[in-house]
Amino acid sequence: MSASSLPLPLDDALRAAIDRRAGFLTQAAAERTDCYRLLHGVDEGVPGLAVDRYGPIVLVQTWRGELAAGDVEAVGAAVADTLGFEPLVVWNHRGKPQAEAFERWHAVPDLPDEPVGHEAGLRFCVSPRHRGLDPLLFLDLRAGRRHVHAACKEQPGLRVLNLFAYTCGVGIAAAAAGAGEVWNVDFAQSALAVGERNAALNALPEARSRFLKADAFVMARQLAGLPIKGRRGKLPAFERVEPQTFDLVVLDPPTWAKSPFGVVDLVRDYPGVFKPALLATRPGGRMLVTNHVARVDADSWVDTLRRCAEKHERPLADVALIAPDEDFPSSDGRPPLKMAALRLATTSVKRPG
């Protein structure tokens, strides 16, 4: 390990952060959750670093300076002293150049073949080392998964469309709460395979969930009855589906992505990804939509959602912002992840003329 460029001692910052979370940790235990953030870098005095618990594992991620010798052991000792269990500490350095990131990671402790974490009693694969760099369960989206779970419990049998599903955490929450049918859509088969394993871990009926390897642009536009367009006039092959609507649509797009069918750009063109998801939602239905771009103002984003919905004759009857849980503090009250629970009006409105 290189000499640290982080404002250490790290273990002191971690102990203080855990102490600030005393109330949250009590609530998490009551909710049967053992996956949460223990230290949220930039807002808790250690920029470029995060410490997360995933069941038996504590994952340290760095984006700037690397850890120094002894820091991994110090993290383990701090967690053991404050939380009362001996963690398996894994450090993943994600700074540039990323091509060397895997080589800079420290030796991994002996891990279970399939580490499992829990959220609201549900079981999730939480292996800290896999094909990608991101953790298999995004912890800041927990409040969104809780919202979807509650909606599906309130109205059993809902049809749910989960776009940009990744490892299908939202879809698992929906299916476990009684959704009648869940479509999990993602372009990465490896992520969907984790989603299928999550479904099996929770003994969910196979008929309740579909795991669809597809470009979310293509899937949403087909469901909305919109034409499919290829970039530069090219149109790759894709699986055909009939137009139809869902009771609840989840839209959790990446900040920016490019595919043969279009570009996801949450700063310059959120309506480009929102419109087809909106039109795939039935009148009177619900949506959970997100925006991960820190510099996007929440009020401006909500205004964009409202104007887009009006333009396409699917006005919003209700909009409620959902804040991340307390383990993701925001010193300025503007967390990077913005989540909005939307309810569409019960009837489409035709514009005059």
Steps between C-alpha positions, in 0.01 A plus 500: 500500500616851432528775756154638567393837363172482694435724802553221750488355764229311318396293798421813704279635219328163471431470873354850507279427198371177657422689820297756304301212349391350834131568443511391137680176586236414760231558238690294241527207741126518568441502123729195467751695292875441520604681182568872550761774471721548804706796376388733222831656396453855380228584753681346795851635468661240273449605134546230239423211734201295611464217750198271458375196685362214290400232750825334618714721274623856545588654165738797488499687169746774408485728195794732572779412742571139582507354850822469698639189666288408800187689392309185404574345839403825675163500322437142611587584860275808501204301370559216745516744793191700404270250327599185684593265214826410329466619139672377188651826373547545126663807349422592138692793353310656212724792416656555161649345301228241542689248287731455798229505765477125546877472543500762776235330712632336813494124549141389555418314822338158475140576409193278498427350159186712483494783755145603584377829642153593620270796437158510662533125550571431133820322399742637241825386342769741626828364367750791507699363206333424169524600134417866558621774732166602655363316804222254419248691717482880487435604859382856432204358304370319811229761564380452142483124541306550823253725315444242225463219755234702686312581178488133397393395848222760497373377161589134447514384141653811342687463171844657544752608237854543637718681243880509535446229758870414564484215758123545537485616862186707438342212309574258785337741748193525275464126445548422869224749590243335274543651153322284246767534234839673490702568186866565583673652198876550465757467221750307720436128528746476791292749703175321417658169607558653845138613497386147427714374788346765727155373404605145583650608835157638593309198365294721269273319253673480163182598317487833684824646362645536151866581439534659157835568338414802288586861436270699730446758224374233264282327757339820631437646155335180376280476809404866452416444134778731380720436195847351547780707358863401457793736534651603166216322321604155616246275672646192673283196561282505810227292661150616409231567761146633465397843632351474849489692827600420858357598836841604637807596297844542655751713308851501651727600210877549513633855487617456142505206262510442126350211310425432133146620569564828680680693771405531866591853610338595829632857486412607147211270412317334788173504300667276241506212747196607704247527214486131399490387865216745563301373201552141615321588827122470507288807581465508878814290535817568695863564418823512698761701311853601593773743405855438629663822374612707798488836319139456387266696727209292632237769441616558143498127435145462634392791281649314201300189593176698529548682171589181315193324641274790397652513153427132442148517647578292809480768772630424847242499777762486774877530542685415822876515542657213695821572689770237551512352849705652783811296419544730198525844665506814288660807655326738256166317493546415132590131477637391160234231466157646441198268507147600409183299556250597232131428464345557159157654455229239448428616144718630222434863410479607138644843432262744322548542130 
